[in-house]
Amino acid sequence: MNGIENQQCLIDVQDLAVHFGAPENPVRAVDGVSFQIFSGEIVALVGESGSGKSISALALAKLIPEPAARIAGGKILFRGADTLAMNHAELRTLRGAKIAYIFQEPATSLNPVFTVGYQIGEAIKLHRRGVHVKTEVKKLLASVGLPEPARAAKSYPHELSGGMQQRAMIAMALACDPDLLVADEPTTALDVTVQKQILELLLQLRAERGLSILLITHNLGIVANTADRIYVMHRGKIVESGDTKTVLKNPQDVYTKNLIAAVPRLHHE
């Protein structure tokens, strides 16, 4: 188990259920999901679109789209405290400062009418009073590998490439030095070379900051060299989990086998 038996459990999701629609006839988007993330590890939540991955991740900080959706059961323990029982003030201290998100497609996640620096600075002003915002923004942009961080901070999202936008999103997520980084399809809409750079950046940040990362993806190809453990999700349920190498080399569930078979391979029709 990659030595996690000696690590601290950062977040423990127990029998989580998230429903959409009428209570008498709900759509069970997440149906009794349980998983754990330990300090300093990268866990991948894998499955096709609509399997419940993103909703499970949003529920960690109680960010599900209410009232369209509702948490119908379960517990989410972050360092022993149930996030589902937190009030609004407690959630404000959790979101961004303890659990931060990188959402897919940064071009639509970044606000087009504000500069990148302003958007990163908002979180710093809220959670890290007394810090010189402009200086910290430049440091963050430099830490994620953006050239000319001062210029990037003054840029609007449309003035940056897709890869640069994603790096800016990662800088925003790191602004308050969170314990858990939730990366929801962080390589979507990026070309293969940039995808590799973003994944290498996540590994670097884990090593430098001791971050725990929840990597959400439908692409098993990017998981193999990134995640320590995998949870495979299908129709709102976890169907298989384990050490990454073990799951990929010896899958037990039919759905996992089909996901692996769907990965494109060179020299095969």
Buried (B, 14 or more C-beta within 10 A) or exposed (E): EBEBEEBEBBBBBBEBBBBBEEEEEBEBBBBBBBBBBBBBBBBBBBBBEEBBBBBBBBBBBBBBEEEEBBBBBBBBBBBEEEBBEBEEEEBEEBBBBBBBBBBBBBBEBBEEEBBBBBBBBBBBEBBBEEBEBEEBBBEBBBBBBBEEBEEBBEBBBEEBEBBBBBBBBBBBBBBBEBBBBBBBBBBBBBEEEBBBBBBEBBBEBBEEBEBBBBBBBBBBBBBBEBBBBBBBBBBBBBBBBBBBEBBBEEBEBEBBEEBBEEEEEEEEE
